[in-house]
Amino acid sequence: MSTVFSPAEEALYYKTVETLQQRLGAVREPEAVLGCIRQAFDGFERAYVSAPAAVRAKVACHAGCSACCHERVAVQAHEVLIVADHVQRHYPAEALVALVARAAAHRQAHAGRGTPGWTSPRTPCVLLQDGRCSVYEARPGICRAHHSSSVDGCKANLAAGNEDVNVKIPGLRGRMFAVMLGIDEAVESAGYDEEAYDFGSALHEALTNSLCAFRWSQGKPAFPVDCREAPAET
């Protein structure tokens, strides 16, 4: 692991890997595999509530603060497929059409990522509605892992276009990343897609191409090269 964990965080990482590996080894159907990963996401909540009270007291995040939802997000294929399934199950038809249009615009706006001099536009996540995540129950791991000690600091970073203000919370961030990276490692070791994807671009592909989930279930890249986090580097 390139990430430096404390002994307790490292133990949490390996426990997450081992538990999910065992569950994935017992299932084969794509829906069941994704179900196991959804269940593993509960580990974020357990990691949070088991953190010291003094650490949790530093969390300033609340419903409606959405500066972090304007950052470009890199995710794994299974996270995109889980969100796409949630959207298709819960979004009304008209809202789904509008979401696909927003995702298409995001994909076009971010097509140049990875090229020299390209700057990521600070546009809202395509799933953000009235300042709130519309797929909160199915949100990706990186969204679950992020916590801030200062809403004003997040707003300042968004306005500046970089992280001038340190809003990370020691004692919590490592715990959440241990769960996130543990899930990713277990999925990858089971033979599933290990590429990092731009969330908005891959979500557009998942919502418009039913073969994505099939390719993923076969151990192949779920999404085309232009959906990768930095396609120009591939």
C-alpha contacts under 8 A as a table, 3 or more apart, distances in Angstrom:
res1	aa1	res2	aa2	distance
1	M	4	V	7.44
5	F	8	A	7.71
5	F	9	E	5.36
5	F	10	E	5.40
5	F	174	G	6.33
5	F	178	A	7.69
6	S	9	E	5.09
6	S	10	E	6.02
6	S	174	G	7.78
7	P	10	E	5.07
7	P	11	A	6.18
8	A	11	A	5.11
8	A	12	L	6.30
9	E	12	L	4.97
9	E	13	Y	6.19
9	E	174	G	6.32
9	E	175	R	5.40
9	E	178	A	5.97
10	E	13	Y	4.99
10	E	14	Y	6.35
10	E	178	A	6.80
11	A	14	Y	5.27
11	A	15	K	6.07
12	L	15	K	5.05
12	L	16	T	6.07
12	L	175	R	7.34
12	L	178	A	6.18
12	L	179	V	6.83
13	Y	16	T	5.20
13	Y	17	V	6.30
13	Y	178	A	4.51
13	Y	179	V	5.68
13	Y	181	L	7.09
13	Y	182	G	4.98
14	Y	17	V	5.02
14	Y	18	E	6.05
14	Y	182	G	6.60
15	K	18	E	5.18
15	K	19	T	6.00
15	K	182	G	7.92
16	T	19	T	5.35
16	T	20	L	6.16
16	T	40	A	7.73
16	T	43	G	7.72
16	T	178	A	7.93
16	T	179	V	6.06
16	T	182	G	5.19
16	T	183	I	6.38
16	T	186	A	7.99
17	V	20	L	5.49
17	V	21	Q	5.96
17	V	182	G	4.72
17	V	183	I	5.99
17	V	185	E	6.43
17	V	186	A	4.98
18	E	21	Q	5.13
18	E	22	Q	6.26
18	E	186	A	7.35
19	T	22	Q	5.35
19	T	23	R	6.48
20	L	23	R	5.02
20	L	24	L	6.01
20	L	36	C	7.23
20	L	37	I	7.38
20	L	40	A	6.68
20	L	183	I	6.93
20	L	186	A	6.07
20	L	187	V	7.90
21	Q	24	L	5.14
21	Q	25	G	6.03
21	Q	186	A	5.30
21	Q	187	V	7.43
21	Q	189	S	7.92
21	Q	190	A	7.09
22	Q	25	G	5.15
22	Q	26	A	6.69
23	R	26	A	5.41
23	R	27	V	7.01
23	R	36	C	6.50
24	L	27	V	5.52
24	L	28	R	7.66
24	L	33	V	6.16
24	L	36	C	6.68
24	L	187	V	7.93
24	L	190	A	7.21
25	G	28	R	7.81
25	G	190	A	7.66
27	V	32	A	6.28
27	V	33	V	6.25
28	R	32	A	6.87
28	R	33	V	6.54
29	E	32	A	5.26
29	E	33	V	6.23
30	P	33	V	5.00
30	P	34	L	6.18
30	P	213	A	7.73
30	P	214	F	7.99
30	P	217	S	5.72
31	E	34	L	5.23
31	E	35	G	6.06
32	A	35	G	4.81
32	A	36	C	6.29
33	V	36	C	5.19
33	V	37	I	6.53
34	L	37	I	5.03
34	L	38	R	6.15
34	L	78	H	7.05
34	L	82	I	6.83
35	G	38	R	5.02
35	G	39	Q	6.21
36	C	39	Q	5.04
36	C	40	A	6.25
37	I	40	A	4.89
37	I	41	F	6.42
37	I	183	I	7.42
38	R	41	F	5.16
38	R	42	D	7.32
38	R	82	I	7.64
38	R	138	A	7.79
39	Q	42	D	5.63
39	Q	43	G	7.93
40	A	43	G	5.59
40	A	183	I	7.07
41	F	44	F	5.79
41	F	45	E	7.79
41	F	141	G	7.41
42	D	45	E	5.49
42	D	46	R	6.57
43	G	46	R	4.99
43	G	47	A	5.98
43	G	179	V	6.43
44	F	47	A	5.10
44	F	48	Y	6.15
44	F	144	R	6.77
44	F	145	A	7.12
44	F	176	M	6.00
44	F	179	V	6.28
44	F	180	M	7.75
45	E	48	Y	5.01
45	E	49	V	6.15
46	R	49	V	5.36
46	R	50	S	6.04
47	A	50	S	5.35
47	A	51	A	6.38
47	A	175	R	6.13
47	A	176	M	6.43
47	A	179	V	7.70
48	Y	51	A	5.39
48	Y	56	R	7.60
48	Y	172	L	7.07
48	Y	175	R	7.60
48	Y	176	M	7.22
49	V	56	R	7.97
51	A	55	V	6.62
51	A	56	R	6.66
51	A	171	G	7.34
51	A	172	L	6.60
52	P	55	V	5.30
52	P	56	R	6.47
53	A	56	R	5.08
53	A	57	A	6.04
54	A	57	A	5.13
54	A	58	K	6.95
55	V	58	K	5.55
55	V	59	V	7.54
55	V	169	I	7.44
55	V	170	P	7.73
55	V	171	G	6.41
55	V	172	L	6.73
56	R	59	V	5.56
56	R	172	L	7.52
58	K	148	S	7.93
58	K	149	S	5.44
58	K	169	I	7.25
59	V	147	H	6.27
59	V	148	S	5.67
59	V	149	S	4.97
59	V	150	S	7.64
59	V	169	I	7.59
60	A	147	H	7.63
60	A	148	S	5.78
60	A	149	S	5.02
60	A	150	S	5.50
60	A	151	V	6.12
61	C	65	C	6.69
61	C	147	H	6.47
61	C	148	S	6.00
61	C	149	S	7.46
61	C	150	S	7.66
61	C	151	V	6.66
62	H	65	C	5.89
63	A	131	G	7.97
63	A	132	R	6.59
64	G	130	D	7.73
64	G	131	G	4.89
64	G	132	R	5.40
65	C	131	G	6.70
65	C	132	R	7.71
65	C	151	V	7.10
66	S	69	C	5.10
66	S	70	H	7.24
66	S	131	G	5.87
66	S	132	R	6.97
67	A	70	H	5.64
67	A	71	E	7.69
67	A	154	C	5.89
67	A	155	K	5.76
67	A	158	L	6.30
68	C	71	E	5.65
68	C	154	C	7.00
68	C	158	L	7.86
69	C	124	P	5.80
69	C	125	C	5.48
69	C	128	L	7.24
70	H	122	R	5.30
70	H	123	T	5.24
70	H	124	P	4.32
70	H	125	C	5.83
70	H	158	L	7.53
71	E	122	R	6.18
71	E	123	T	7.46
71	E	124	P	7.50
71	E	125	C	7.64
72	R	120	S	7.15
72	R	122	R	7.61
72	R	125	C	7.97
72	R	198	D	7.28
72	R	199	F	7.62
73	V	142	I	7.82
73	V	198	D	6.04
73	V	199	F	5.62
73	V	200	G	7.91
74	A	196	A	6.00
74	A	197	Y	5.33
74	A	198	D	4.83
74	A	199	F	5.71
74	A	229	E	6.00
75	V	79	E	6.49
75	V	80	V	7.21
75	V	140	P	7.04
75	V	141	G	7.86
75	V	142	I	7.47
75	V	196	A	5.50
75	V	197	Y	5.28
75	V	198	D	6.45
75	V	199	F	5.83
76	Q	79	E	5.51
76	Q	80	V	6.81
76	Q	184	D	7.48
76	Q	193	D	7.66
76	Q	194	E	6.71
76	Q	195	E	6.42
76	Q	196	A	5.23
76	Q	197	Y	6.10
77	A	80	V	5.21
77	A	81	L	6.32
77	A	193	D	6.46
77	A	194	E	7.51
77	A	195	E	7.26
77	A	196	A	7.37
77	A	197	Y	6.98
77	A	202	A	7.93
77	A	216	W	7.61
77	A	222	A	6.36
77	A	223	F	7.71
78	H	81	L	5.10
78	H	82	I	6.16
78	H	193	D	7.99
79	E	82	I	5.19
79	E	83	V	6.32
79	E	139	R	7.67
79	E	140	P	5.39
79	E	141	G	7.40
80	V	83	V	5.19
80	V	84	A	6.05
80	V	140	P	7.48
80	V	199	F	6.84
80	V	202	A	6.77
80	V	203	L	5.83
80	V	206	A	7.34
81	L	84	A	4.99
81	L	85	D	6.07
81	L	203	L	7.75
81	L	206	A	6.77
81	L	213	A	6.77
82	I	85	D	5.23
82	I	86	H	6.26
82	I	138	A	6.51
83	V	86	H	5.03
83	V	87	V	6.13
83	V	135	V	6.95
83	V	138	A	5.52
83	V	139	R	6.51
83	V	140	P	7.60
83	V	203	L	7.88
84	A	87	V	5.10
84	A	88	Q	6.16
84	A	203	L	6.57
84	A	206	A	6.38
84	A	207	L	6.23
85	D	88	Q	5.18
85	D	89	R	6.18
86	H	89	R	5.18
86	H	90	H	6.07
86	H	135	V	7.11
86	H	138	A	6.64
87	V	90	H	5.28
87	V	91	Y	5.26
87	V	96	L	7.41
87	V	135	V	7.17
88	Q	91	Y	5.91
88	Q	96	L	7.40
91	Y	95	A	5.96
91	Y	96	L	5.69
92	P	95	A	5.28
92	P	96	L	6.14
93	A	96	L	5.08
93	A	97	V	6.35
94	E	97	V	5.23
94	E	98	A	6.41
95	A	98	A	5.08
95	A	99	L	6.13
96	L	99	L	4.98
96	L	100	V	6.22
97	V	100	V	5.24
97	V	101	A	6.40
98	A	101	A	5.11
98	A	102	R	6.32
99	L	102	R	5.05
99	L	103	A	6.09
99	L	126	V	6.69
99	L	127	L	7.36
100	V	103	A	5.03
100	V	104	A	6.07
100	V	204	H	6.07
100	V	207	L	6.92
100	V	208	T	7.78
101	A	104	A	5.07
101	A	105	A	6.30
102	R	105	A	5.11
102	R	106	H	6.19
102	R	126	V	5.82
103	A	106	H	4.95
103	A	107	R	6.11
103	A	126	V	6.01
103	A	200	G	5.65
103	A	201	S	6.51
103	A	203	L	6.95
103	A	204	H	5.08
104	A	107	R	5.06
104	A	108	Q	6.29
104	A	201	S	7.26
104	A	204	H	5.99
105	A	108	Q	5.18
105	A	109	A	6.11
106	H	109	A	5.07
106	H	110	H	6.08
106	H	126	V	7.56
106	H	200	G	6.14
106	H	201	S	6.61
107	R	110	H	5.28
107	R	111	A	5.98
107	R	200	G	6.38
107	R	201	S	4.52
107	R	204	H	7.37
107	R	227	C	7.92
108	Q	111	A	5.18
109	A	112	G	7.53
109	A	121	P	7.73
110	H	113	R	5.64
110	H	120	S	7.01
110	H	121	P	7.75
110	H	201	S	7.88
111	A	226	D	7.21
112	G	115	T	5.94
112	G	118	W	6.51
112	G	232	A	7.86
113	R	118	W	5.99
113	R	119	T	7.48
113	R	120	S	7.12
113	R	229	E	7.76
113	R	230	A	5.89
113	R	231	P	7.25
113	R	232	A	7.23
114	G	118	W	6.93
114	G	229	E	7.87
114	G	230	A	4.63
114	G	231	P	6.42
114	G	232	A	5.22
114	G	233	E	6.48
115	T	118	W	5.72
115	T	232	A	6.07
122	R	158	L	7.50
122	R	161	G	7.61
124	P	128	L	6.58
125	C	128	L	5.38
125	C	200	G	7.35
126	V	200	G	6.84
127	L	133	C	6.03
127	L	134	S	5.61
127	L	135	V	6.94
128	L	131	G	5.99
128	L	132	R	5.46
128	L	133	C	4.80
128	L	134	S	5.97
129	Q	132	R	5.27
129	Q	133	C	6.27
129	Q	134	S	6.11
133	C	136	Y	5.23
135	V	138	A	5.34
135	V	139	R	5.73
136	Y	139	R	5.09
139	R	143	C	6.41
139	R	144	R	6.98
140	P	143	C	5.50
140	P	144	R	6.57
141	G	144	R	4.97
141	G	145	A	6.02
141	G	180	M	5.64
142	I	145	A	4.99
142	I	146	H	6.28
142	I	177	F	7.99
142	I	180	M	7.07
143	C	146	H	5.50
144	R	176	M	7.66
145	A	173	R	6.78
145	A	176	M	4.79
145	A	177	F	6.06
145	A	180	M	7.11
146	H	173	R	7.02
146	H	176	M	7.72
147	H	167	V	7.99
147	H	168	K	6.85
147	H	169	I	6.97
147	H	172	L	7.97
147	H	173	R	7.19
148	S	151	V	6.87
148	S	154	C	7.47
148	S	167	V	5.01
148	S	168	K	5.64
148	S	169	I	6.52
149	S	153	G	7.98
149	S	167	V	5.03
149	S	168	K	6.43
149	S	169	I	6.25
150	S	153	G	4.97
150	S	154	C	6.39
150	S	167	V	5.85
151	V	154	C	5.08
151	V	155	K	6.31
152	D	155	K	5.03
152	D	156	A	6.11
153	G	156	A	5.01
153	G	157	N	6.18
153	G	165	V	5.54
153	G	166	N	7.38
153	G	167	V	6.40
154	C	157	N	5.11
154	C	158	L	6.19
154	C	165	V	7.44
154	C	167	V	7.05
155	K	158	L	5.06
155	K	159	A	6.17
156	A	159	A	5.12
156	A	160	A	6.08
156	A	164	D	7.78
156	A	165	V	7.24
157	N	160	A	5.07
157	N	161	G	5.91
157	N	162	N	5.33
157	N	163	E	4.91
157	N	164	D	5.92
157	N	165	V	6.30
158	L	161	G	5.18
158	L	162	N	6.71
158	L	163	E	7.79
160	A	163	E	7.63
160	A	164	D	7.57
163	E	166	N	6.76
168	K	173	R	6.88
169	I	172	L	5.75
169	I	173	R	5.83
170	P	173	R	5.89
170	P	174	G	7.11
171	G	174	G	6.27
171	G	175	R	6.93
172	L	175	R	5.25
172	L	176	M	6.35
173	R	176	M	5.29
173	R	177	F	6.13
174	G	177	F	5.12
174	G	178	A	6.00
175	R	178	A	5.14
175	R	179	V	6.66
176	M	179	V	5.33
176	M	180	M	6.33
177	F	180	M	4.87
177	F	181	L	5.86
178	A	181	L	5.42
178	A	182	G	5.85
179	V	182	G	5.02
179	V	183	I	6.19
180	M	183	I	5.34
180	M	184	D	6.39
181	L	184	D	5.00
181	L	185	E	6.04
182	G	185	E	5.14
182	G	186	A	6.22
183	I	186	A	5.23
183	I	187	V	6.24
184	D	187	V	5.24
184	D	188	E	6.10
184	D	194	E	7.90
185	E	188	E	5.13
185	E	189	S	5.97
186	A	189	S	5.17
186	A	190	A	6.24
187	V	190	A	5.20
187	V	191	G	6.88
187	V	192	Y	5.91
187	V	193	D	8.00
187	V	194	E	7.98
188	E	191	G	5.31
188	E	192	Y	5.10
188	E	193	D	6.38
188	E	194	E	5.47
189	S	192	Y	7.30
191	G	219	G	5.69
192	Y	216	W	6.45
192	Y	217	S	7.14
192	Y	218	Q	7.70
192	Y	219	G	4.62
192	Y	220	K	7.03
193	D	216	W	6.29
193	D	219	G	5.91
193	D	220	K	6.00
193	D	221	P	5.27
193	D	222	A	6.75
194	E	221	P	7.87
195	E	221	P	7.21
195	E	228	R	7.13
196	A	228	R	5.93
196	A	229	E	5.56
197	Y	201	S	7.75
197	Y	202	A	6.36
197	Y	227	C	5.71
197	Y	228	R	4.03
197	Y	229	E	4.39
197	Y	230	A	7.92
198	D	201	S	5.56
198	D	202	A	6.05
198	D	227	C	5.83
198	D	228	R	5.58
198	D	229	E	4.57
198	D	230	A	7.88
199	F	202	A	5.32
199	F	203	L	5.92
200	G	203	L	5.12
200	G	204	H	6.29
201	S	204	H	5.25
201	S	205	E	6.54
201	S	227	C	5.27
202	A	205	E	5.04
202	A	206	A	6.13
202	A	223	F	6.42
202	A	227	C	5.25
202	A	228	R	7.66
203	L	206	A	4.98
203	L	207	L	6.13
204	H	207	L	5.26
204	H	208	T	6.27
205	E	208	T	5.24
205	E	209	N	5.66
205	E	212	C	7.58
205	E	223	F	6.93
205	E	227	C	7.97
206	A	209	N	5.43
206	A	210	S	6.66
206	A	212	C	5.90
206	A	213	A	7.68
206	A	223	F	7.78
207	L	210	S	7.25
209	N	212	C	6.10
210	S	213	A	6.62
210	S	214	F	7.59
211	L	214	F	5.08
211	L	215	R	6.12
212	C	215	R	5.29
212	C	216	W	6.23
212	C	222	A	4.83
212	C	223	F	6.22
213	A	216	W	5.04
213	A	217	S	6.14
213	A	222	A	6.50
214	F	217	S	5.08
214	F	218	Q	6.42
214	F	222	A	7.79
215	R	218	Q	5.18
215	R	219	G	6.64
215	R	220	K	5.22
215	R	221	P	6.47
215	R	222	A	5.26
216	W	219	G	5.23
216	W	220	K	5.28
216	W	221	P	6.02
216	W	222	A	4.66
217	S	220	K	7.36
221	P	224	P	7.31
223	F	227	C	6.23
223	F	228	R	7.66
224	P	227	C	5.67
224	P	228	R	7.28
225	V	228	R	5.43
225	V	231	P	5.73
225	V	234	T	7.52
226	D	231	P	5.27
227	C	231	P	6.85
228	R	231	P	5.14
230	A	233	E	5.76
230	A	234	T	7.34
231	P	234	T	5.43
